[in-house]
Amino acid sequence: MPIQTVPTLNLIGPGRLGRSLARLWHDADLVRIGAVAGRNAERCTSARDFIGAGSPVTVGPPPPADLWLIATPDDAIADVAARLAGQRALRPGDIVFHCSGALRSDVLAPLHAIGARTASVHPLKSFATPATAITSFDGTFCACEGEAEALRRIAPLFDAIGARRFGIDAEHKLRYHAAAVLACNHLVALMEAALRCMEGAGVDRDTAWSALQPLVAGTLTNIDRNGTRAALTGPVARGDKRTIRDEIDAATDLDPDLGEAYRALSLVALNLTAPENGLTRDDISGSSKGSESFDR
């Protein structure tokens, strides 16, 4: 549905995600930026400058707006909603939404109680660098849940900047977000674990990454083409009990957390293997140290 009039947007939380979305919408003339609100005046001013519009607000309720994006850290969203409700900052019919992947839209219940329409839209994208994020947002998948009227009103904003919206069951939102964390944030942690193991083998970090990066890219390509089951290779796929246990021990000697990560991921990988390879959970959970037999 096309936007009939240009609504005013208040941004609460001048962080990377909030300033990126506000900049995209402002550049496309989809919204008028009202307040850029937060606790830190310098960050609010920096966000305003990046967006190219808006008024930094650090004290008192923001001025009226049609749309309110609460883009604070997750732990602050409920408190912000309660404070705005207590200030009667929103009018009946105003739209308020957050972009948390973990929290449901009902965290905004205090604002719903005073007549606002509430929703949540979570972009499946890293906003580590806003200047880069705004150039690559087109095509980003966005998980949506909340009140139908709120989603109807904000859908054109996301559609216009290239979002690919899909609905999500709010009841199981934490499972959805766990998937996103595993695929994105924990991938970074996994790469760190791999690099530390390489360093433990005497390979300097730059060389290690140059060697591992094509392997990672190729694996992602294989998953894209053939799915996870067909893409799985290595000792778990082969059923190599001794190699798995020895490598768990080797990683544990370097850092117990690395060994536990190897073990946990091997157990997940086991679900992708054929039973006839002979590998069991006990084979992975055990340690090679002190074992007398590794007969398959």
C-alpha positions as a Python dict, from the first residue, in 0.01 Angstrom:
ca = {
    (1, 'M'): (0, 0, 0),
    (2, 'P'): (156, 336, -96),
    (3, 'I'): (226, 594, 171),
    (4, 'Q'): (-34, 872, 138),
    (5, 'T'): (136, 1128, 362),
    (6, 'V'): (485, 1155, 502),
    (7, 'P'): (472, 1055, 870),
    (8, 'T'): (695, 1188, 1143),
    (9, 'L'): (930, 936, 1303),
    (10, 'N'): (1082, 962, 1649),
    (11, 'L'): (1390, 748, 1697),
    (12, 'I'): (1447, 634, 2055),
    (13, 'G'): (1799, 496, 2076),
    (14, 'P'): (2070, 645, 1851),
    (15, 'G'): (2261, 320, 1795),
    (16, 'R'): (2374, 155, 1475),
    (17, 'L'): (2048, -9, 1372),
    (18, 'G'): (1828, 287, 1453),
    (19, 'R'): (2039, 544, 1275),
    (20, 'S'): (2076, 314, 971),
    (21, 'L'): (1702, 265, 924),
    (22, 'A'): (1625, 630, 993),
    (23, 'R'): (1886, 736, 736),
    (24, 'L'): (1742, 503, 472),
    (25, 'W'): (1388, 628, 530),
    (26, 'H'): (1496, 992, 542),
    (27, 'D'): (1699, 964, 222),
    (28, 'A'): (1398, 808, 49),
    (29, 'D'): (1166, 1086, 175),
    (30, 'L'): (953, 823, 348),
    (31, 'V'): (951, 994, 688),
    (32, 'R'): (1023, 1325, 854),
    (33, 'I'): (1269, 1270, 1137),
    (34, 'G'): (1150, 1423, 1462),
    (35, 'A'): (1338, 1342, 1780),
    (36, 'V'): (1662, 1146, 1795),
    (37, 'A'): (1639, 1056, 2162),
    (38, 'G'): (1876, 889, 2405),
    (39, 'R'): (2068, 936, 2727),
    (40, 'N'): (2396, 1047, 2568),
    (41, 'A'): (2388, 1387, 2401),
    (42, 'E'): (2700, 1322, 2194),
    (43, 'R'): (2559, 998, 2051),
    (44, 'C'): (2226, 1163, 1974),
    (45, 'T'): (2401, 1444, 1790),
    (46, 'S'): (2621, 1196, 1603),
    (47, 'A'): (2313, 998, 1497),
    (48, 'R'): (2136, 1317, 1388),
    (49, 'D'): (2436, 1413, 1178),
    (50, 'F'): (2450, 1067, 1019),
    (51, 'I'): (2078, 1064, 943),
    (52, 'G'): (2086, 1421, 815),
    (53, 'A'): (1779, 1535, 1007),
    (54, 'G'): (1615, 1532, 1348),
    (55, 'S'): (1652, 1702, 1683),
    (56, 'P'): (1866, 1546, 1958),
    (57, 'V'): (1661, 1491, 2276),
    (58, 'T'): (1807, 1371, 2605),
    (59, 'V'): (1569, 1518, 2863),
    (60, 'G'): (1192, 1497, 2890),
    (61, 'P'): (940, 1338, 2656),
    (62, 'P'): (1000, 1367, 2281),
    (63, 'P'): (755, 1574, 2075),
    (64, 'P'): (455, 1404, 1911),
    (65, 'A'): (515, 1172, 1614),
    (66, 'D'): (316, 930, 1403),
    (67, 'L'): (578, 657, 1422),
    (68, 'W'): (808, 562, 1709),
    (69, 'L'): (1104, 330, 1666),
    (70, 'I'): (1251, 207, 1994),
    (71, 'A'): (1599, 98, 1889),
    (72, 'T'): (1761, 71, 2231),
    (73, 'P'): (1939, -243, 2354),
    (74, 'D'): (1693, -521, 2434),
    (75, 'D'): (1728, -485, 2811),
    (76, 'A'): (1612, -123, 2793),
    (77, 'I'): (1305, -160, 2569),
    (78, 'A'): (1057, -244, 2847),
    (79, 'D'): (1177, 46, 3061),
    (80, 'V'): (1157, 288, 2769),
    (81, 'A'): (805, 172, 2688),
    (82, 'A'): (697, 215, 3050),
    (83, 'R'): (853, 561, 3072),
    (84, 'L'): (692, 681, 2748),
    (85, 'A'): (358, 547, 2867),
    (86, 'G'): (395, 727, 3198),
    (87, 'Q'): (476, 1049, 3015),
    (88, 'R'): (174, 999, 2786),
    (89, 'A'): (416, 1076, 2505),
    (90, 'L'): (223, 873, 2246),
    (91, 'R'): (-125, 945, 2119),
    (92, 'P'): (-395, 687, 2051),
    (93, 'G'): (-331, 543, 1707),
    (94, 'D'): (41, 620, 1701),
    (95, 'I'): (257, 332, 1580),
    (96, 'V'): (542, 212, 1801),
    (97, 'F'): (773, -72, 1704),
    (98, 'H'): (1106, -220, 1798),
    (99, 'C'): (1361, -419, 1600),
    (100, 'S'): (1466, -674, 1860),
    (101, 'G'): (1500, -1026, 1732),
    (102, 'A'): (1453, -1179, 2077),
    (103, 'L'): (1173, -974, 2234),
    (104, 'R'): (811, -997, 2132),
    (105, 'S'): (607, -691, 2042),
    (106, 'D'): (408, -732, 2365),
    (107, 'V'): (705, -589, 2554),
    (108, 'L'): (544, -262, 2438),
    (109, 'A'): (223, -344, 2630),
    (110, 'P'): (228, -23, 2841),
    (111, 'L'): (205, 180, 2519),
    (112, 'H'): (-66, -46, 2378),
    (113, 'A'): (-261, 22, 2697),
    (114, 'I'): (-276, 395, 2617),
    (115, 'G'): (-392, 337, 2260),
    (116, 'A'): (-73, 296, 2057),
    (117, 'R'): (-45, 20, 1797),
    (118, 'T'): (255, -206, 1850),
    (119, 'A'): (474, -431, 1636),
    (120, 'S'): (822, -571, 1594),
    (121, 'V'): (1030, -596, 1276),
    (122, 'H'): (1372, -759, 1301),
    (123, 'P'): (1611, -723, 1007),
    (124, 'L'): (1830, -1030, 962),
    (125, 'K'): (2136, -817, 902),
    (126, 'S'): (2449, -704, 1079),
    (127, 'F'): (2459, -329, 1134),
    (128, 'A'): (2820, -329, 1255),
    (129, 'T'): (2900, -31, 1028),
    (130, 'P'): (2598, 190, 950),
    (131, 'A'): (2771, 352, 651),
    (132, 'T'): (2802, 7, 495),
    (133, 'A'): (2465, -120, 615),
    (134, 'I'): (2273, 152, 434),
    (135, 'T'): (2434, 58, 104),
    (136, 'S'): (2353, -312, 137),
    (137, 'F'): (2012, -323, 303),
    (138, 'D'): (1824, -401, -17),
    (139, 'G'): (1717, -766, -7),
    (140, 'T'): (1740, -798, 372),
    (141, 'F'): (1492, -1046, 521),
    (142, 'C'): (1287, -897, 806),
    (143, 'A'): (1086, -1100, 1059),
    (144, 'C'): (757, -934, 1151),
    (145, 'E'): (501, -984, 1426),
    (146, 'G'): (255, -765, 1614),
    (147, 'E'): (-76, -588, 1562),
    (148, 'A'): (-209, -600, 1208),
    (149, 'E'): (-271, -224, 1192),
    (150, 'A'): (83, -145, 1308),
    (151, 'L'): (234, -386, 1056),
    (152, 'R'): (15, -245, 781),
    (153, 'R'): (137, 106, 854),
    (154, 'I'): (508, 31, 869),
    (155, 'A'): (523, -231, 592),
    (156, 'P'): (558, 33, 316),
    (157, 'L'): (862, 180, 491),
    (158, 'F'): (1045, -151, 488),
    (159, 'D'): (924, -249, 141),
    (160, 'A'): (1049, 78, -5),
    (161, 'I'): (1406, 17, 113),
    (162, 'G'): (1413, -338, -23),
    (163, 'A'): (1313, -546, 280),
    (164, 'R'): (1186, -899, 226),
    (165, 'R'): (928, -929, 503),
    (166, 'F'): (806, -1256, 651),
    (167, 'G'): (583, -1337, 945),
    (168, 'I'): (699, -1512, 1259),
    (169, 'D'): (520, -1681, 1549),
    (170, 'A'): (573, -1448, 1844),
    (171, 'E'): (539, -1738, 2087),
    (172, 'H'): (860, -1893, 1954),
    (173, 'K'): (1054, -1580, 1878),
    (174, 'L'): (1347, -1681, 2096),
    (175, 'R'): (1402, -1987, 1877),
    (176, 'Y'): (1404, -1764, 1572),
    (177, 'H'): (1657, -1530, 1729),
    (178, 'A'): (1872, -1817, 1850),
    (179, 'A'): (1896, -1922, 1487),
    (180, 'A'): (2008, -1575, 1387),
    (181, 'V'): (2266, -1561, 1666),
    (182, 'L'): (2405, -1902, 1576),
    (183, 'A'): (2430, -1810, 1208),
    (184, 'C'): (2580, -1465, 1257),
    (185, 'N'): (2726, -1386, 1599),
    (186, 'H'): (2835, -1738, 1681),
    (187, 'L'): (2983, -1778, 1336),
    (188, 'V'): (3221, -1500, 1435),
    (189, 'A'): (3298, -1684, 1758),
    (190, 'L'): (3348, -2008, 1564),
    (191, 'M'): (3594, -1838, 1332),
    (192, 'E'): (3781, -1707, 1636),
    (193, 'A'): (3794, -2061, 1775),
    (194, 'A'): (3932, -2190, 1444),
    (195, 'L'): (4194, -1916, 1430),
    (196, 'R'): (4305, -1987, 1785),
    (197, 'C'): (4348, -2356, 1703),
    (198, 'M'): (4552, -2260, 1396),
    (199, 'E'): (4770, -2034, 1612),
    (200, 'G'): (4808, -2322, 1856),
    (201, 'A'): (4948, -2524, 1565),
    (202, 'G'): (5205, -2254, 1492),
    (203, 'V'): (5025, -2078, 1205),
    (204, 'D'): (5015, -1700, 1228),
    (205, 'R'): (4667, -1547, 1229),
    (206, 'D'): (4687, -1371, 891),
    (207, 'T'): (4799, -1686, 713),
    (208, 'A'): (4540, -1889, 903),
    (209, 'W'): (4255, -1669, 789),
    (210, 'S'): (4379, -1661, 431),
    (211, 'A'): (4375, -2041, 437),
    (212, 'L'): (4041, -2083, 617),
    (213, 'Q'): (3836, -1816, 437),
    (214, 'P'): (3807, -2007, 105),
    (215, 'L'): (3712, -2319, 303),
    (216, 'V'): (3436, -2128, 481),
    (217, 'A'): (3311, -1969, 160),
    (218, 'G'): (3308, -2304, -17),
    (219, 'T'): (3114, -2465, 267),
    (220, 'L'): (2849, -2193, 256),
    (221, 'T'): (2820, -2242, -119),
    (222, 'N'): (2774, -2616, -69),
    (223, 'I'): (2501, -2559, 189),
    (224, 'D'): (2327, -2318, -45),
    (225, 'R'): (2338, -2565, -332),
    (226, 'N'): (2282, -2896, -156),
    (227, 'G'): (2162, -2838, 201),
    (228, 'T'): (2337, -2906, 531),
    (229, 'R'): (2321, -3286, 523),
    (230, 'A'): (2495, -3316, 186),
    (231, 'A'): (2742, -3039, 270),
    (232, 'L'): (2872, -3209, 586),
    (233, 'T'): (3221, -3357, 548),
    (234, 'G'): (3499, -3436, 793),
    (235, 'P'): (3546, -3677, 1083),
    (236, 'V'): (3183, -3682, 1202),
    (237, 'A'): (3054, -3753, 851),
    (238, 'R'): (3315, -4029, 816),
    (239, 'G'): (3256, -4174, 1162),
    (240, 'D'): (3620, -4128, 1266),
    (241, 'K'): (3588, -4182, 1643),
    (242, 'R'): (3955, -4157, 1727),
    (243, 'T'): (4008, -3837, 1531),
    (244, 'I'): (3707, -3673, 1692),
    (245, 'R'): (3814, -3762, 2046),
    (246, 'D'): (4178, -3675, 1989),
    (247, 'E'): (4086, -3336, 1843),
    (248, 'I'): (3848, -3263, 2131),
    (249, 'D'): (4138, -3333, 2366),
    (250, 'A'): (4383, -3124, 2161),
    (251, 'A'): (4145, -2828, 2156),
    (252, 'T'): (4073, -2872, 2529),
    (253, 'D'): (4444, -2863, 2607),
    (254, 'L'): (4461, -2527, 2430),
    (255, 'D'): (4145, -2392, 2597),
    (256, 'P'): (3863, -2593, 2760),
    (257, 'D'): (3605, -2371, 2593),
    (258, 'L'): (3744, -2463, 2250),
    (259, 'G'): (3724, -2832, 2331),
    (260, 'E'): (3368, -2798, 2452),
    (261, 'A'): (3272, -2607, 2136),
    (262, 'Y'): (3422, -2884, 1921),
    (263, 'R'): (3234, -3148, 2120),
    (264, 'A'): (2897, -2963, 2113),
    (265, 'L'): (2914, -2894, 1741),
    (266, 'S'): (3015, -3253, 1669),
    (267, 'L'): (2699, -3367, 1849),
    (268, 'V'): (2490, -3135, 1632),
    (269, 'A'): (2670, -3262, 1321),
    (270, 'L'): (2593, -3619, 1428),
    (271, 'N'): (2226, -3553, 1352),
    (272, 'L'): (2320, -3503, 986),
    (273, 'T'): (2499, -3836, 945),
    (274, 'A'): (2373, -4174, 838),
    (275, 'P'): (2335, -4427, 1123),
    (276, 'E'): (2542, -4680, 934),
    (277, 'N'): (2862, -4482, 985),
    (278, 'G'): (2863, -4633, 1335),
    (279, 'L'): (2915, -4309, 1529),
    (280, 'T'): (2712, -4252, 1848),
    (281, 'R'): (2670, -3972, 2097),
    (282, 'D'): (2880, -4164, 2347),
    (283, 'D'): (3165, -4178, 2096),
    (284, 'I'): (3169, -3799, 2084),
    (285, 'S'): (3093, -3729, 2449),
    (286, 'G'): (3380, -3946, 2571),
    (287, 'S'): (3748, -3854, 2580),
    (288, 'S'): (4026, -4040, 2407),
    (289, 'K'): (4249, -4008, 2711),
    (290, 'G'): (4246, -4333, 2901),
    (291, 'S'): (4033, -4512, 2641),
    (292, 'E'): (4142, -4861, 2556),
    (293, 'S'): (3950, -4924, 2238),
    (294, 'F'): (3819, -4728, 1945),
    (295, 'D'): (3679, -5018, 1750),
    (296, 'R'): (3410, -4900, 1506),
}
